[in-house]
Amino acid sequence: NLAWQNYDVSYQRQCFCLPEQLKAIRVEVRAGSIANAVYADDNSPLVVGIEYDLLPVNDLFGLIVEAIERPADQLHVSYDKALGFPDSISIDYVKRMADDELVIKNIYVIRK
């Protein structure tokens, strides 16, 4: 559980979804809430009308807990050695079902 109130978290999803949802995103968290989100590569605004499912760090931990409690058939997580936040999450909820996987990679947190 991240107690920081002000930070940026960037990450990239892998999924069967729109190309805009596959680009790396940076979520800006201020005073504990999402203040803004942009594409990480060029700081351009996210496309209006597309559901991005923005994830602050505590929500990333929530995905891991949910996968454990369900339980998911496969869960692979790696953590940042210095700060302890997840830097890669791979979940396959049902091994024999297509398109139910969730992969979030290149997770990077910067305290503000």
Secondary structure, 3 states (H helix, E strand, C coil): CCCCCCEEEEEEEECCCCHHHHCCEEEEEECCEEEEEEECCCCCECCCCCCCCCCCHHHHHHHHHHHHHCCCCEEEEEECCCCCCEEEEEEECCCCCCCCEEEEEEEEEEEC
